[in-house]
Amino acid sequence: MKRELIIPITLLFILVSALVSCEQSLNTDIEESLAPYLELESIEGADNTSIVVNRGGNSGFDSYFTFDVKNVAGGGFLKEGLVEGWCLEWDKAIASNGDQHNGVEAYSTYGSETWKPVNYLMSVKNQLKRKDPSLTYREIQVAIWSLIDVPRFDVDEVLANDRMPSRMMSDGQPNFSVSKVKEIVDHVRSNARSYTYSEDSPFMVFARTDDDSQNGGFVPCESGDADQCEGYVSVSGSVYVDGNSNQSQNSNESGIQNTTVTLTDDEGMEYHTKTEQDGYYSFVIFTGDEEKTFTLDVPEETDSTDDFNEGLFDTHLPTTPVSDISVTTSTDNVSGINFGFEPKVEELIIALIGDEGVEPTIQTNTETKIFWIKQLLIGLASEVGLSAGLIDEEFPTEEPMSDLLIYLDDIEDLLQETPFQFGKNKMYSALLTLLRNDSELESLLAELLTAELNVVSGRGSGSLDFDLALMAFGESSAIELSGGAELRAAMRIETTNADGMPDIKSIKTLEDAEEIFRQIEASQPGKASLTTERIPLSASVSFDDAEPLLEAYNLSGGGGGSVGPRE
């Protein structure tokens, strides 16, 4: 379901620009300076706008500049006011101390392949900041320069040649994190190709000043940040897995993605948005500084065929009110309107593995813990010199060692930073995690790691939204059961022969590997060990419920995938 814009589509593009004080003016060839917007469409009525440029910090914004848009033409499609601005030409200067620029030409980058990396960055900028609150406009700005083809910018070269704009330097050193810039750029370049524009996609408006003054850009308010646009406010929050059912999202509880949230204004108009990967949602609302009241809902049924709402209500119970949440505001942003859900543990276990006379209703293609023990064991045997070809022929494994390492890397970044950080000996640490079961926490970690290996390898229920919600419950449970201990340290195995761990380095022949695996297989319980008698019967969900639920998920197997919206 595409999100309808709340603001009277204040033409995004008014872009402002005349901006920026990026410094070091160069006499750029006219064809090169035209290149970034030759493919772009000029915005009607936005070819003679006046822009007043200031530094972002002077207006309380975490952005490189602010643009105060004035004298807007175009029949009311463009709204005058203050917006955040970005420098698009690092090597040219612009007056930015309350200076006015006239005759600015504005171009839309919406749908542009050339500008897709920058627009993708604008779409994930807030998510990156929530994940790392230490990020500032400086890292975002340098990343923007790095992603623009013209003029070319390489952060290492610019620093080495002492050409970095002075606002990005303090005492001869960069006042931003170079490593974080590179991480952002790598992330964007890895994901921008698969990024698809939609009606609510943030996009940069390209504003051309003149050949000697640098061009700038900004994201229109209806697709950007309300707190950076005059007259707009944001209403935001999260849809999350409430692992302890306390109606409050703690730092160990992850969000639920792809869930539609509805906002209804005081005139009865409905607007919709979907939660991001971390469960976050946000509405941008134009109030004009007048007090207005809105209601928020997470509907059980929607018109969308690809959101998770119906699947969510089928498999989870709300722990917080999820309808008719009233919000009144005029000029202040409203945040923290969160909606919690707990898994229906008893119903889910029966749905996954069935019960006496009851067939499973959730079909999966998951593999059991013993399957992944085998994959890791053979991978480690290959590392100590046993012929990979011999293993494949006589003792076959389904996952190449390189894929196993990729899976473990993906798990480290899946949801929470804990519980899985495997250190240098990734497969060894992962195998030890699967083999240990001397405590409630160790048993949970073994089933959780198995489940996450299934998810990152493409196995599961067929609904990634459901699978990740289940993993979120498992991770929050493991962190809670650890009593606050640093689980990552427990995953870094320093000894070569920990208790309960096969002596991998003693494997010299195929028979050695087979014998060790037979011993492991004999020690692992089969599907019959998990029955409905183990299903918790408590009225409320607890962290103790995670292990049997994840075990049922791992044992269910069978392929298919039926979790999601009802047809």
Secondary structure as GFF3:
##gff-version 3
##sequence-region A 1 567
A	DSSP	alpha_helix	30	34	.	.	.	ID=ss1
A	DSSP	three_ten_helix	35	37	.	.	.	ID=ss2
A	DSSP	beta_strand	41	42	.	.	.	ID=ss3
A	DSSP	beta_strand	49	55	.	.	.	ID=ss4
A	DSSP	three_ten_helix	56	59	.	.	.	ID=ss5
A	DSSP	beta_strand	65	70	.	.	.	ID=ss6
A	DSSP	beta_strand	81	87	.	.	.	ID=ss7
A	DSSP	beta_strand	99	108	.	.	.	ID=ss8
A	DSSP	alpha_helix	116	131	.	.	.	ID=ss9
A	DSSP	alpha_helix	137	147	.	.	.	ID=ss10
A	DSSP	alpha_helix	155	160	.	.	.	ID=ss11
A	DSSP	three_ten_helix	166	168	.	.	.	ID=ss12
A	DSSP	beta_strand	169	170	.	.	.	ID=ss13
A	DSSP	beta_strand	173	174	.	.	.	ID=ss14
A	DSSP	alpha_helix	178	191	.	.	.	ID=ss15
A	DSSP	three_ten_helix	192	194	.	.	.	ID=ss16
A	DSSP	beta_strand	205	208	.	.	.	ID=ss17
A	DSSP	beta_strand	216	218	.	.	.	ID=ss18
A	DSSP	three_ten_helix	221	223	.	.	.	ID=ss19
A	DSSP	three_ten_helix	226	228	.	.	.	ID=ss20
A	DSSP	beta_strand	232	241	.	.	.	ID=ss21
A	DSSP	beta_strand	260	264	.	.	.	ID=ss22
A	DSSP	beta_strand	270	274	.	.	.	ID=ss23
A	DSSP	beta_strand	280	286	.	.	.	ID=ss24
A	DSSP	beta_strand	292	297	.	.	.	ID=ss25
A	DSSP	alpha_helix	309	315	.	.	.	ID=ss26
A	DSSP	beta_strand	316	318	.	.	.	ID=ss27
A	DSSP	beta_strand	325	329	.	.	.	ID=ss28
A	DSSP	beta_strand	339	343	.	.	.	ID=ss29
A	DSSP	alpha_helix	345	353	.	.	.	ID=ss30
A	DSSP	alpha_helix	369	383	.	.	.	ID=ss31
A	DSSP	alpha_helix	388	394	.	.	.	ID=ss32
A	DSSP	alpha_helix	401	412	.	.	.	ID=ss33
A	DSSP	alpha_helix	426	435	.	.	.	ID=ss34
A	DSSP	alpha_helix	440	456	.	.	.	ID=ss35
A	DSSP	alpha_helix	464	481	.	.	.	ID=ss36
A	DSSP	alpha_helix	487	491	.	.	.	ID=ss37
A	DSSP	three_ten_helix	504	506	.	.	.	ID=ss38
A	DSSP	alpha_helix	510	523	.	.	.	ID=ss39
A	DSSP	three_ten_helix	527	529	.	.	.	ID=ss40
A	DSSP	three_ten_helix	532	534	.	.	.	ID=ss41
A	DSSP	three_ten_helix	543	545	.	.	.	ID=ss42
A	DSSP	alpha_helix	546	556	.	.	.	ID=ss43
###
